[in-house]
Amino acid sequence: MPKNSKQSGPKVTTLAATTLANANASATAKSLAGSVVAQSHTGKQSGTAIESKASIVLQSEKFSQETKSLAGSVLSQSRKGK
């Protein structure tokens, strides 16, 4: 996977860590949070599957604002020129 110059910021990384520690967080939220944490302080990029999941989250009304924030962070670091 190519290197990514973008990294998760401290605010969204904290949200991601909190989400991962929350026993009541949905599997979708935890999946997005895991991707955000993986992109924190690394050159890792989000993969196609998580990008698709993030896109669905942003288009749906059933997810919380926190989950949508995680999804937005994942997509902001997406691979360009797919």
C-alpha positions as CSV (number, residue, x, y, z in Angstrom):
1,M,0.0,0.0,0.0
2,P,1.4,3.4,-0.9
3,K,2.5,5.9,1.8
4,N,0.0,8.6,2.8
5,S,1.3,12.0,3.9
6,K,-2.0,12.7,5.8
7,Q,-2.4,11.6,9.3
8,S,-5.3,11.5,11.8
9,G,-5.3,14.6,14.0
10,P,-5.2,14.4,17.8
11,K,-8.9,15.3,18.3
12,V,-10.3,12.5,16.0
13,T,-7.6,10.1,17.3
14,T,-8.9,10.7,20.8
15,L,-12.5,10.1,19.7
16,A,-11.3,6.9,18.0
17,A,-9.6,5.7,21.1
18,T,-12.7,6.5,23.2
19,T,-14.8,4.6,20.7
20,L,-12.6,1.6,20.8
21,A,-12.8,1.5,24.6
22,N,-16.6,1.9,24.7
23,A,-18.3,-1.5,25.1
24,N,-21.5,0.0,23.7
25,A,-20.0,1.4,20.5
26,S,-21.3,-0.3,17.3
27,A,-19.1,-2.6,15.3
28,T,-19.2,0.0,12.5
29,A,-17.9,2.7,14.8
30,K,-15.2,0.5,16.1
31,S,-14.1,-0.5,12.6
32,L,-13.8,3.1,11.6
33,A,-12.1,4.0,14.8
34,G,-9.5,1.3,14.3
35,S,-8.8,2.7,10.8
36,V,-8.4,6.2,12.3
37,V,-6.0,5.0,15.0
38,A,-4.0,3.0,12.4
39,Q,-3.6,6.2,10.4
40,S,-2.4,8.2,13.4
41,H,1.3,9.0,13.3
42,T,1.9,6.6,10.4
43,G,1.9,6.7,6.7
44,K,-0.9,4.1,6.4
45,Q,-3.8,4.7,4.1
46,S,-7.4,3.5,4.4
47,G,-8.3,0.5,2.3
48,T,-11.2,0.3,-0.2
49,A,-13.5,-1.7,2.1
50,I,-13.3,0.8,5.0
51,E,-13.6,3.7,2.6
52,S,-16.9,2.1,1.3
53,K,-18.1,1.6,4.8
54,A,-17.3,5.3,5.7
55,S,-19.1,6.5,2.6
56,I,-22.2,4.6,3.6
57,V,-22.0,6.0,7.2
58,L,-21.9,9.5,5.9
59,Q,-24.9,9.0,3.7
60,S,-27.0,7.4,6.4
61,E,-29.1,9.1,9.0
62,K,-28.9,6.2,11.5
63,F,-25.3,6.9,12.6
64,S,-24.2,9.3,15.3
65,Q,-22.3,12.4,14.7
66,E,-19.3,10.8,16.4
67,T,-19.4,7.9,14.0
68,K,-19.8,10.3,11.1
69,S,-16.7,12.2,12.3
70,L,-14.7,9.0,12.2
71,A,-16.0,8.2,8.7
72,G,-15.0,11.7,7.5
73,S,-11.5,11.2,8.9
74,V,-11.2,7.9,7.1
75,L,-12.3,9.4,3.8
76,S,-10.1,12.4,4.1
77,Q,-7.2,10.1,4.1
78,S,-8.5,7.9,1.2
79,R,-6.3,6.8,-1.7
80,K,-6.5,9.3,-4.5
81,G,-6.7,8.2,-8.1
82,K,-8.2,4.8,-7.5
